[in-house]
Amino acid sequence: MFKLTFLGTSSGVPTKNRNVTALALQTSLNRDWWLVDCGEATQHRLQHIALTVHDLAGICITHIHGDHSYGLPGLLASAAMTGRKRPLILIAPLAVKAWLDATILHTELFLPFPLIHVDVASEQLVHQESGLSIERHHLSHRAPSVGFRFAVETSKWKLDSAALRARGVPSGPLWGKLQAGQDVVLDDGSVLAAADFRVADVQRAVAVIGGDNDNPALLAEACAGAQVLVHESTYTEAILQKVGPGPTHSSVQRVAQFAAEIGLPNLILTHFSARYDNPQGMAELEAEARLHYAGTLFLAEDFASYELDAGGVLRKLSAQ
């Protein structure tokens, strides 16, 4: 249902191993993909994975800070230079659009495709198409920040095998005709209408991608019915206490406790302070998470991909 590929997992500044924030999200609906945040050099990271700007449906920006948005002009310019014509949706704060407009003007950047801006301060439902809806949820940070709830739904017809067996129709060629939508005639002359023996098989999945946020509980509504949460965990709780008061970031402990309290089955942590970009630092973050959360847990890595299936199972994919 979802494939999540991390293009940047560092907080504030890039490191040798981690770029600043960007996440590619694919669904089982089609070839389209979405980008959540676009830190500096995101277009360079795209060169390492099998996604192109031509299949990019839209970009969601959680907030104005540069480590989440500085990659936008370069990515858009490259899309233009490689011949993109398809409209691109930009779901972002007004401040991001104003900054981008100024950059386009003063650098003589021409975009040969429409850029459709949706203000995150408008309606909660910021995008809807067949099988996919995207909602924004307000968070707490130094700058106004939001998280995004991606909900996918697919529906296909399948045979009602129980009803067919109850009718005395054994599995075989007749089942195949009914599956194909063809009415069939039995040996006794009775007619089975295909529509009477088909049921809808509906599959749903929800992924919640948080922006910078010091209060994970603000995503409680967004996480209702969700199978996976991606949330920033910039510090351990001890370091967060030293950072000082005010709307800033979350600790691993706070995110893990929130996920455990709401019974969330899968959790991916990201947006780590550069101080943890070493084996000992990452082990410290994971140990804190394990103290408070017993579900499926991953600490995101750049270029790592995670797949959520229709059964709600999240697994890390092998490196490409």
BAPA-914204 format. One record per residue (C-alpha): residue number from 1; residue in one letter; x, y, z. Coordinates in nm, 4 decimals. Layout:
BEGIN
REC,k,r,X,Y,Z
REC,NUM,a,X,Y,Z
...
//
This chain:
BEGIN
REC,k,r,X,Y,Z
REC,1,m,0.0000,0.0000,0.0000
REC,2,f,0.2866,0.2407,0.0854
REC,3,k,0.6575,0.2534,0.0158
REC,4,l,0.8573,0.5111,0.2117
REC,5,t,1.2092,0.6023,0.0962
REC,6,f,1.4133,0.8390,0.3087
REC,7,l,1.6264,1.0908,0.1196
REC,8,g,1.7380,1.2786,0.4301
REC,9,t,1.7214,1.1972,0.8008
REC,10,s,1.9384,1.4586,0.9693
REC,11,s,1.8170,1.7528,1.1765
REC,12,g,1.9286,2.1065,1.0961
REC,13,v,2.2501,2.0322,0.9101
REC,14,p,2.3661,1.7476,0.6860
REC,15,t,2.6335,1.5017,0.7965
REC,16,k,2.8589,1.2706,0.5977
REC,17,n,2.5985,0.9957,0.6271
REC,18,r,2.2703,1.1865,0.6414
REC,19,n,2.1227,1.4691,0.4380
REC,20,v,1.8578,1.7074,0.5700
REC,21,t,1.4908,1.6143,0.5632
REC,22,a,1.3135,1.4645,0.2627
REC,23,l,1.0915,1.1601,0.2259
REC,24,a,0.9573,0.9974,-0.0915
REC,25,l,0.6180,0.8307,-0.0537
REC,26,q,0.4744,0.5889,-0.3102
REC,27,t,0.1378,0.4160,-0.3057
REC,28,s,0.0040,0.0998,-0.4666
REC,29,l,-0.2369,0.3067,-0.6774
REC,30,n,-0.0077,0.4052,-0.9667
REC,31,r,0.3400,0.5336,-1.0589
REC,32,d,0.2868,0.8706,-0.8917
REC,33,w,0.4877,0.9560,-0.5834
REC,34,w,0.4863,1.2356,-0.3274
REC,35,l,0.7711,1.4205,-0.1612
REC,36,v,0.7362,1.5287,0.2003
REC,37,d,0.9824,1.8109,0.2700
REC,38,c,1.2667,1.9047,0.0412
REC,39,g,1.5859,1.9923,0.2228
REC,40,e,1.8903,2.1228,0.0408
REC,41,a,2.0335,1.8796,-0.2193
REC,42,t,1.7244,1.6608,-0.2293
REC,43,q,1.7552,1.6500,-0.6083
REC,44,h,2.1020,1.4985,-0.5683
REC,45,r,1.9612,1.2238,-0.3473
REC,46,l,1.7033,1.1410,-0.6140
REC,47,q,1.9893,1.0436,-0.8454
REC,48,h,2.0464,0.7385,-0.6250
REC,49,i,1.6950,0.5914,-0.6380
REC,50,a,1.4555,0.4775,-0.9107
REC,51,l,1.2207,0.7766,-0.8972
REC,52,t,1.2014,1.0660,-1.1417
REC,53,v,1.0663,1.4189,-1.1167
REC,54,h,0.8319,1.3377,-1.4063
REC,55,d,0.6282,1.0986,-1.1901
REC,56,l,0.6296,1.3359,-0.8928
REC,57,a,0.2654,1.4243,-0.8238
REC,58,g,0.3227,1.6766,-0.5472
REC,59,i,0.5433,1.8152,-0.2731
REC,60,c,0.4258,1.8613,0.0856
REC,61,i,0.6272,2.1032,0.2987
REC,62,t,0.5731,2.0804,0.6744
REC,63,h,0.7176,2.4243,0.7619
REC,64,i,0.9339,2.7107,0.6432
REC,65,h,1.2686,2.6140,0.8016
REC,66,g,1.5497,2.5724,0.5497
REC,67,d,1.6414,2.2134,0.6340
REC,68,h,1.2915,2.1235,0.5132
REC,69,s,1.2610,2.3553,0.2129
REC,70,y,1.5923,2.4835,0.0718
REC,71,g,1.5981,2.2111,-0.1935
REC,72,l,1.2812,2.3331,-0.3654
REC,73,p,1.4247,2.5810,-0.6209
REC,74,g,1.6900,2.3424,-0.7445
REC,75,l,1.4491,2.0509,-0.7730
REC,76,l,1.1958,2.2588,-0.9644
REC,77,a,1.4651,2.4013,-1.1929
REC,78,s,1.5921,2.0537,-1.2779
REC,79,a,1.2376,1.9354,-1.3458
REC,80,a,1.1975,2.2241,-1.5884
REC,81,m,1.5289,2.1577,-1.7628
REC,82,t,1.4464,1.7893,-1.8120
REC,83,g,1.1208,1.8704,-1.9872
REC,84,r,0.8500,1.8360,-1.7293
REC,85,k,0.5140,1.9717,-1.8493
REC,86,r,0.2757,1.8068,-1.6053
REC,87,p,0.1312,2.0318,-1.3328
REC,88,l,0.2928,1.9931,-0.9910
REC,89,i,0.1041,2.0306,-0.6637
REC,90,l,0.2795,2.2209,-0.3838
REC,91,i,0.1124,2.1814,-0.0441
REC,92,a,0.2968,2.4296,0.1745
REC,93,p,0.2693,2.7329,0.4033
REC,94,l,0.2127,3.0697,0.2354
REC,95,a,0.5588,3.1783,0.3508
REC,96,v,0.7189,2.8972,0.1525
REC,97,k,0.5282,2.9983,-0.1606
REC,98,a,0.6235,3.3664,-0.1142
REC,99,w,0.9930,3.2770,-0.0736
REC,100,l,0.9775,3.0469,-0.3759
REC,101,d,0.8080,3.3157,-0.5886
REC,102,a,1.0830,3.5632,-0.4962
REC,103,t,1.3521,3.3097,-0.5827
REC,104,i,1.1893,3.2342,-0.9180
REC,105,l,1.1673,3.6065,-0.9962
REC,106,h,1.5194,3.7075,-0.8958
REC,107,t,1.6967,3.4089,-1.0487
REC,108,e,1.5034,3.4207,-1.3774
REC,109,l,1.3766,3.0670,-1.3250
REC,110,f,1.1129,2.9699,-1.5797
REC,111,l,0.8864,2.6764,-1.5011
REC,112,p,0.7209,2.5265,-1.8126
REC,113,f,0.4661,2.3498,-1.5931
REC,114,p,0.1922,2.4879,-1.3673
REC,115,l,0.2782,2.4971,-0.9963
REC,116,i,-0.0478,2.4535,-0.8062
REC,117,h,-0.0131,2.5882,-0.4523
REC,118,v,-0.2353,2.4646,-0.1701
REC,119,d,-0.2034,2.6575,0.1561
REC,120,v,-0.1700,2.4286,0.4581
REC,121,a,-0.3582,2.6866,0.6644
REC,122,s,-0.6705,2.6353,0.4562
REC,123,e,-0.8872,2.3262,0.4808
REC,124,q,-0.7722,2.0165,0.6687
REC,125,l,-0.8232,1.8056,0.3557
REC,126,v,-0.5499,1.9452,0.1312
REC,127,h,-0.5706,1.6900,-0.1502
REC,128,q,-0.8086,1.4213,-0.2697
REC,129,e,-0.8133,1.1984,-0.5741
REC,130,s,-0.9404,0.8507,-0.6534
REC,131,g,-0.8071,0.6220,-0.3804
REC,132,l,-0.5918,0.8840,-0.2049
REC,133,s,-0.6561,1.1611,0.0453
REC,134,i,-0.4074,1.3877,0.2222
REC,135,e,-0.4905,1.5799,0.5390
REC,136,r,-0.2776,1.8257,0.7320
REC,137,h,-0.2657,1.8461,1.1094
REC,138,h,-0.1217,2.1397,1.3030
REC,139,l,0.1792,2.0769,1.5288
REC,140,s,0.3911,2.2725,1.7779
REC,141,h,0.7265,2.4184,1.6741
REC,142,r,0.9124,2.7497,1.6662
REC,143,a,0.7583,2.8118,1.3241
REC,144,p,0.4089,2.6947,1.2307
REC,145,s,0.4448,2.3276,1.1402
REC,146,v,0.2112,2.0533,1.0213
REC,147,g,0.2005,1.6783,0.9763
REC,148,f,0.0376,1.4962,0.6870
REC,149,r,-0.1969,1.1974,0.6970
REC,150,f,-0.1889,0.9918,0.3759
REC,151,a,-0.4828,0.7519,0.3397
REC,152,v,-0.5000,0.4983,0.0568
REC,153,e,-0.7976,0.2832,-0.0351
REC,154,t,-0.8198,0.0246,-0.3115
REC,155,s,-1.1192,-0.1841,-0.4068
REC,156,k,-1.1501,-0.4806,-0.6381
REC,157,w,-1.4085,-0.7489,-0.6955
REC,158,k,-1.3572,-1.1046,-0.5827
REC,159,l,-1.5736,-1.4127,-0.5960
REC,160,d,-1.7953,-1.4950,-0.3008
REC,161,s,-1.6635,-1.8515,-0.2769
REC,162,a,-1.8732,-1.9328,0.0297
REC,163,a,-2.1940,-1.8409,-0.1513
REC,164,l,-2.0933,-2.0454,-0.4555
REC,165,r,-2.0201,-2.3532,-0.2460
REC,166,a,-2.3497,-2.3091,-0.0644
REC,167,r,-2.5183,-2.3025,-0.4064
REC,168,g,-2.3428,-2.6288,-0.4906
REC,169,v,-2.1087,-2.4885,-0.7551
REC,170,p,-1.7639,-2.6519,-0.7305
REC,171,s,-1.4529,-2.4488,-0.8087
REC,172,g,-1.3545,-2.4714,-1.1737
REC,173,p,-1.4222,-2.3054,-1.5101
REC,174,l,-1.7577,-2.1644,-1.3977
REC,175,w,-1.5833,-1.9728,-1.1224
REC,176,g,-1.3501,-1.8221,-1.3780
REC,177,k,-1.6387,-1.6997,-1.5903
REC,178,l,-1.8132,-1.5474,-1.2904
REC,179,q,-1.4895,-1.3787,-1.1848
REC,180,a,-1.4687,-1.2293,-1.5341
REC,181,g,-1.8202,-1.0901,-1.4919
REC,182,q,-1.9971,-1.3423,-1.7124
REC,183,d,-2.3302,-1.4977,-1.6134
REC,184,v,-2.3267,-1.8785,-1.6323
REC,185,v,-2.5890,-2.1477,-1.6947
REC,186,l,-2.5856,-2.4597,-1.4769
REC,187,d,-2.6710,-2.8096,-1.5943
REC,188,d,-3.0200,-2.7756,-1.4511
REC,189,g,-3.0813,-2.4694,-1.6658
REC,190,s,-3.0664,-2.2156,-1.3839
REC,191,v,-2.8674,-1.8994,-1.4398
REC,192,l,-2.6132,-1.7588,-1.1987
REC,193,a,-2.5699,-1.3836,-1.2346
REC,194,a,-2.2074,-1.2793,-1.1870
REC,195,a,-2.3165,-0.9724,-0.9912
REC,196,d,-2.4789,-1.1965,-0.7302
REC,197,f,-2.1560,-1.3772,-0.6517
REC,198,r,-1.9047,-1.0927,-0.6402
REC,199,v,-1.8085,-0.8976,-0.3298
REC,200,a,-1.5906,-0.5919,-0.2947
REC,201,d,-1.2454,-0.6511,-0.1464
REC,202,v,-1.1532,-0.3144,0.0071
REC,203,q,-0.8044,-0.2535,0.1402
REC,204,r,-0.7052,0.0570,0.3345
REC,205,a,-0.3834,0.1927,0.4819
REC,206,v,-0.2857,0.5159,0.6561
REC,207,a,0.0621,0.6629,0.6975
REC,208,v,0.1206,0.9748,0.9082
REC,209,i,0.4277,1.1886,0.8415
REC,210,g,0.4995,1.4443,1.1112
REC,211,g,0.6838,1.7705,1.0717
REC,212,d,0.8967,1.9262,1.3459
REC,213,n,0.6918,1.9023,1.6624
REC,214,d,0.7484,1.9062,2.0380
REC,215,n,0.4113,1.7478,2.1239
REC,216,p,0.3448,1.4107,1.9559
REC,217,a,-0.0042,1.3944,2.1105
REC,218,l,-0.1136,1.6611,1.8613
REC,219,l,-0.1135,1.3799,1.6044
REC,220,a,-0.3634,1.1658,1.7962
REC,221,e,-0.6464,1.2459,1.5549
REC,222,a,-0.4252,1.1925,1.2512
REC,223,c,-0.3073,0.8560,1.3834
REC,224,a,-0.6579,0.7178,1.4390
REC,225,g,-0.6650,0.4053,1.2229
REC,226,a,-0.3071,0.4575,1.1049
REC,227,q,-0.0619,0.1710,1.0617
REC,228,v,0.2610,0.3726,1.0681
REC,229,l,0.3876,0.7028,1.2077
REC,230,v,0.7038,0.8768,1.0881
REC,231,h,0.8087,1.1344,1.3455
REC,232,e,1.1106,1.3446,1.4272
REC,233,s,1.3117,1.2344,1.7306
REC,234,t,1.5849,1.4928,1.7364
REC,235,y,1.7229,1.4185,2.0847
REC,236,t,1.7153,1.1825,2.3752
REC,237,e,1.4992,1.3085,2.6604
REC,238,a,1.8047,1.4048,2.8671
REC,239,i,1.9473,1.6254,2.5929
REC,240,l,1.6074,1.7743,2.5144
REC,241,q,1.5818,1.8880,2.8760
REC,242,k,1.9153,2.0694,2.8355
REC,243,v,1.8073,2.2425,2.5142
REC,244,g,1.5648,2.4573,2.7095
REC,245,p,1.1966,2.5521,2.7086
REC,246,g,0.9878,2.6670,2.4187
REC,247,p,0.8374,2.4946,2.1139
REC,248,t,1.1246,2.3011,1.9614
REC,249,h,1.1517,1.9277,1.8976
REC,250,s,1.0529,1.5886,2.0331
REC,251,s,1.2653,1.3375,2.2143
REC,252,v,1.2767,0.9693,2.1318
REC,253,q,1.1096,0.8973,2.4643
REC,254,r,0.8131,1.1251,2.4006
REC,255,v,0.7444,0.9855,2.0549
REC,256,a,0.7822,0.6249,2.1701
REC,257,q,0.5508,0.6819,2.4659
REC,258,f,0.2874,0.8414,2.2440
REC,259,a,0.3011,0.5547,1.9931
REC,260,a,0.2700,0.3008,2.2744
REC,261,e,-0.0221,0.4830,2.4378
REC,262,i,-0.2324,0.4840,2.1197
REC,263,g,-0.1389,0.1280,2.0232
REC,264,l,0.0331,0.2234,1.6987
REC,265,p,0.1746,-0.0945,1.5379
REC,266,n,0.4653,0.0622,1.3459
REC,267,l,0.6953,0.3554,1.4199
REC,268,i,0.9787,0.5100,1.2186
REC,269,l,1.1989,0.7690,1.3878
REC,270,t,1.3929,1.0280,1.1872
REC,271,h,1.5381,1.3853,1.1948
REC,272,f,1.8251,1.3029,1.4292
REC,273,s,2.0616,1.5621,1.5710
REC,274,a,2.4074,1.5397,1.4145
REC,275,r,2.5489,1.4557,1.7574
REC,276,y,2.4050,1.1041,1.7205
REC,277,d,2.5527,1.0344,1.3776
REC,278,n,2.7753,0.7535,1.4991
REC,279,p,2.7121,0.3919,1.6055
REC,280,q,2.7098,0.4773,1.9755
REC,281,g,2.4702,0.7670,1.9276
REC,282,m,2.2212,0.5676,1.7232
REC,283,a,2.2387,0.2818,1.9741
REC,284,e,2.1521,0.5304,2.2481
REC,285,l,1.8477,0.6534,2.0557
REC,286,e,1.7267,0.3014,1.9844
REC,287,a,1.7721,0.1933,2.3456
REC,288,e,1.5575,0.4843,2.4650
REC,289,a,1.2861,0.3971,2.2137
REC,290,r,1.2835,0.0301,2.3145
REC,291,l,1.2286,0.1253,2.6768
REC,292,h,0.8908,0.2743,2.5911
REC,293,y,0.7680,0.1095,2.2698
REC,294,a,0.7252,-0.2603,2.1922
REC,295,g,0.5892,-0.2397,1.8372
REC,296,t,0.7755,-0.2595,1.5082
REC,297,l,1.0441,0.0090,1.5261
REC,298,f,1.2907,0.1492,1.2747
REC,299,l,1.5424,0.4313,1.2985
REC,300,a,1.5436,0.5719,0.9467
REC,301,e,1.8570,0.5770,0.7357
REC,302,d,1.9232,0.7727,0.4183
REC,303,f,1.8180,0.5732,0.1097
REC,304,a,1.6451,0.3094,0.3238
REC,305,s,1.3006,0.2020,0.2004
REC,306,y,1.0175,0.0623,0.4098
REC,307,e,0.7064,-0.1079,0.2746
REC,308,l,0.3679,-0.1198,0.4451
REC,309,d,0.1431,-0.3956,0.3110
REC,310,a,-0.2352,-0.4237,0.3151
REC,311,g,-0.2175,-0.6252,0.6366
REC,312,g,-0.0447,-0.3405,0.8197
REC,313,v,0.2937,-0.5151,0.8287
REC,314,l,0.5935,-0.2827,0.7894
REC,315,r,0.9244,-0.4190,0.6661
REC,316,k,1.2550,-0.2752,0.5581
REC,317,l,1.3364,-0.3504,0.1956
REC,318,s,1.6720,-0.4743,0.0770
REC,319,a,1.9058,-0.2054,-0.0523
REC,320,q,1.8618,-0.1328,-0.4222
//
